[in-house]
Amino acid sequence: MNKFLGTINVEILYQFVQALIESDARSSLLILEQLVSEGKDVSNIVVSLVRHFRSIMFVKILHPDEISMLS
């Protein structure tokens, strides 16, 4: 389904975000290269990342007690 909609697979997005958080440039670039080679538009990748980080910020702001339980 993601293939037809041009959206990014959630698992790959999580791997990409984890690589960014860990400052793992090699993994980040490999995942980005994979996404681009699959025909994903770079602007869609950026939008997906922004939405993901925005969701994390909302959870952190609105439910800080739940975040502390996860760490």
Disulfide bonds with the S-S distance in Angstrom:
none
